[in-house]
Amino acid sequence: MLKNLAIGKGNSLEFLKPLGFEVIECQDFQHLAQILQDKDLSPYTLLIITEDLLHVPPKEILSLYLSLPLPVLILPTPVSRKGLGKEVIRQLVRKTLGMELWKEQES
């Protein structure tokens, strides 16, 4: 059976429990990094992290992201809508392919 993991602040991810996700409460990026370092991630097929845990420079997020052995989805939250998920994808593409995936349009 496929297992999925979700990590976020408070009870923001409780809605995922009925869908079979294991949900872990976490308060900040350092705690998140510790959880991911200590946990055996091999049985999981997907990791969801709430964006409000990622109040660190994008380089640190990218480093964590690249160290994980499974796909990661960064879930925006009402508290934090900084576009970190988009920034991580942009940096991964630049690092992997050496090009920009998209250009921002001026309004």
C-alpha positions in Angstrom: 0.0 0.0 0.0 1.2 3.5 -0.8 2.0 5.8 2.1 2.1 9.5 2.0 3.4 12.0 4.6 2.3 15.5 5.4 4.2 17.9 7.7 2.7 21.3 8.8 1.9 23.7 11.6 -0.9 23.0 14.0 -3.8 21.1 12.6 -3.6 22.6 9.1 -3.2 19.2 7.5 -5.9 17.3 9.4 -8.0 17.1 6.3 -5.4 14.7 4.8 -5.8 12.1 7.5 -9.0 10.6 6.0 -7.1 10.3 2.7 -4.5 8.0 4.3 -1.8 10.6 4.9 0.4 10.3 8.0 0.3 13.8 9.4 3.1 15.3 11.6 2.8 18.6 13.4 5.9 20.8 13.1 6.6 24.4 14.2 9.5 25.7 12.1 12.1 24.8 9.5 14.7 23.5 12.0 12.2 21.1 13.5 11.2 20.0 9.9 14.8 19.3 9.0 15.2 17.3 12.2 12.1 15.2 11.5 13.2 14.5 7.9 16.7 13.5 9.1 15.4 11.1 11.8 12.5 9.6 9.8 12.9 6.6 7.4 11.3 8.1 4.3 11.7 4.9 2.1 8.1 3.7 2.6 6.6 7.0 1.5 5.7 8.0 -2.1 4.8 11.7 -1.5 5.7 14.4 1.1 3.6 17.5 1.6 5.1 20.4 3.5 3.2 23.5 4.4 4.8 26.8 3.1 4.6 28.4 6.5 7.4 26.2 7.7 9.8 27.5 5.1 10.8 30.9 6.4 14.4 30.4 5.5 16.5 31.4 2.4 15.5 29.5 -0.8 19.0 28.0 -0.9 18.3 26.1 2.4 14.9 24.9 1.1 16.5 23.8 -2.2 19.2 21.9 -0.3 16.6 20.1 1.8 14.5 19.4 -1.2 17.4 17.9 -3.2 18.4 15.7 -0.3 15.0 13.9 -0.1 14.4 10.6 -1.8 10.7 11.3 -2.7 8.6 13.9 -4.5 7.8 17.0 -2.4 4.8 19.2 -2.7 4.9 22.6 -1.0 1.3 23.5 0.1 0.5 27.2 0.3 -1.2 28.3 3.5 -3.3 31.3 4.3 -0.6 32.6 6.7 2.2 32.4 4.1 1.8 33.0 0.4 5.4 33.9 -0.6 5.5 31.7 -3.7 8.2 29.5 -2.2 7.0 26.4 -4.1 7.4 28.2 -7.4 10.8 29.6 -6.4 12.1 26.1 -5.5 10.9 24.7 -8.8 12.5 27.6 -10.7 15.9 27.0 -8.9 15.7 23.2 -9.5 15.2 23.7 -13.2 18.0 26.3 -13.4 20.3 24.0 -11.5 19.4 20.9 -13.5 18.9 22.3 -17.0 20.8 25.6 -16.8 17.8 27.6 -18.0 14.8 29.5 -16.8 11.4 27.7 -16.8 9.4 30.9 -17.1 9.9 34.6 -17.1 7.8 36.9 -14.9 5.5 39.2 -16.9 5.3 42.8 -15.9 1.9 44.1 -15.1 
